[in-house]
């Protein structure tokens, strides 16, 4: 598995009651993930372009050029009269950042996919500054780096999302050698969706 993370910040906070061995494993995983993300963004890791995450119970791939950091969830301040999928604002390195529950945005019930990861596994994935939208997605779990180029393209999303047509920013599907289906999310298209820009009533 290509797992990964830049050595200038610590995206994983280990619970105080975690054993020393588990803490070391998590920290090692974090360093490898950050280093590989940094290498992939710089072009040093050929073919590695996506970060695998679980959002709303779905296995998703995020283009590394469209994301910024992986951080542990911070205290979120609710915003009055905001949509239920806009969880509020949090402080990430001194910047106020909007937190998005993408599962709710897609119409899933609150808490969808919560069983896919414990509270300690959840992460915020910030958008790349080049997208011009200062927000972060709430992910239930980070799975590490993946190569969609080594996966088979799925011709139809009917078996993955039978209840509705997939939005343009999540219309691409692929399946890996273990039979796991993945959605490739295009955050650049997502931030251009008019509904995404209307966080308030």
Secondary structure, 3 states (H helix, E strand, C coil): CECCCCCCCCCCCCCCCCCHHHHHHHHHHHHHHHHHHHHHHHCCCCCCCEEEEEECCEEEEEEHHHEEEEEECCCCECCCCECCCEEEEEEECCEEEEEECHHHHCCCCCCCCHHHCCHHHCEEEEECHHHCCCEEEEECEEEEEECHHHCEECCCCCCCCCCCCCCHHHCEEEECCCCCEEEEECHHHHCCCHHHHCCEC
